[in-house]
Amino acid sequence: MTLLFIGLLALSWTGLSLAVLAIVLRRIGTARQAAWRAFGIGLVVNTISAWYAAPGEPIAAVILIVLCHLLLLPALLLAARREEMR
C-alpha cells in the first residue's frame, strides 16, 4: 500500500511540475517545443534529485521518476497538439 501511495504521489508531482514548466516555457516557443523542453528539464532535474534523495536505493528512485515522466509524455504532447490546433 505504501509503495502504491509513493508511486501515485510521484506521478502526480511529475504531472504538476511538467504542466507548470510547459506553461512557463510556452512563452518562448511553440507548444510542442515547450512540452519537449519541459520533459527534458524535468527528467534531468528530478532524476538527479531522486538519485541523491534515496541513498539506500537510488536506482529504484530513478526508475520511478523515469517511468512517471514516460507515462506523462503522451498526455503532454497531446495537450500541446490541441493547443497548436487552436
C-alpha positions in Angstrom: 0.0 0.0 0.0 2.8 2.4 0.8 4.6 1.6 -2.5 1.4 2.4 -4.4 1.0 5.7 -2.5 4.6 6.7 -3.3 4.0 5.8 -7.0 0.8 7.9 -7.2 2.5 10.8 -5.3 5.5 10.7 -7.7 3.1 10.6 -10.7 1.0 13.5 -9.6 4.1 15.6 -8.6 5.6 14.9 -12.0 2.4 15.8 -13.8 2.1 19.0 -12.0 5.7 20.1 -12.4 5.7 19.2 -16.2 2.5 21.1 -16.7 3.7 24.2 -14.9 7.1 24.1 -16.7 5.4 23.7 -20.1 3.2 26.7 -19.4 6.2 28.8 -18.5 8.2 27.6 -21.5 5.3 28.2 -23.8 6.1 31.9 -23.8 9.5 31.2 -25.5 8.4 28.9 -28.3 5.7 26.7 -29.7 3.6 24.4 -27.5 5.3 21.3 -28.8 8.8 22.7 -28.1 7.6 23.7 -24.7 6.4 20.2 -24.0 9.7 18.6 -25.1 11.7 21.1 -23.1 9.6 20.6 -20.0 10.0 16.9 -20.4 13.8 17.1 -20.7 14.4 19.6 -17.9 12.0 17.8 -15.6 13.6 14.4 -16.3 17.1 15.7 -15.7 16.4 17.7 -12.5 14.0 15.1 -11.0 16.4 12.2 -11.8 19.3 13.9 -10.1 17.2 14.8 -7.2 15.8 11.3 -6.8 19.4 9.9 -7.1 20.6 11.9 -4.1 17.3 11.8 -2.1 17.3 8.0 -1.9 20.7 6.9 -0.6 19.6 3.4 0.1 18.1 2.6 -3.4 18.9 5.3 -5.9 18.3 3.1 -8.9 14.7 2.3 -7.8 14.0 6.0 -7.3 15.5 6.9 -10.7 13.4 4.2 -12.4 10.3 5.5 -10.7 11.0 9.1 -11.9 11.8 8.0 -15.5 8.6 5.8 -15.6 6.5 8.7 -14.4 7.9 11.0 -17.0 7.4 8.5 -19.8 3.8 7.9 -18.7 3.0 11.6 -18.8 4.8 12.4 -22.0 2.0 11.3 -24.4 -0.6 13.4 -22.4 1.8 16.4 -22.5 2.3 16.1 -26.3 -1.4 15.6 -26.9 -2.2 18.8 -25.0 0.5 20.6 -27.0 -1.0 19.4 -30.2 -4.5 20.5 -29.2 -3.2 23.9 -28.3 -1.4 24.3 -31.6 -4.6 23.4 -33.5 -6.5 26.3 -31.9 
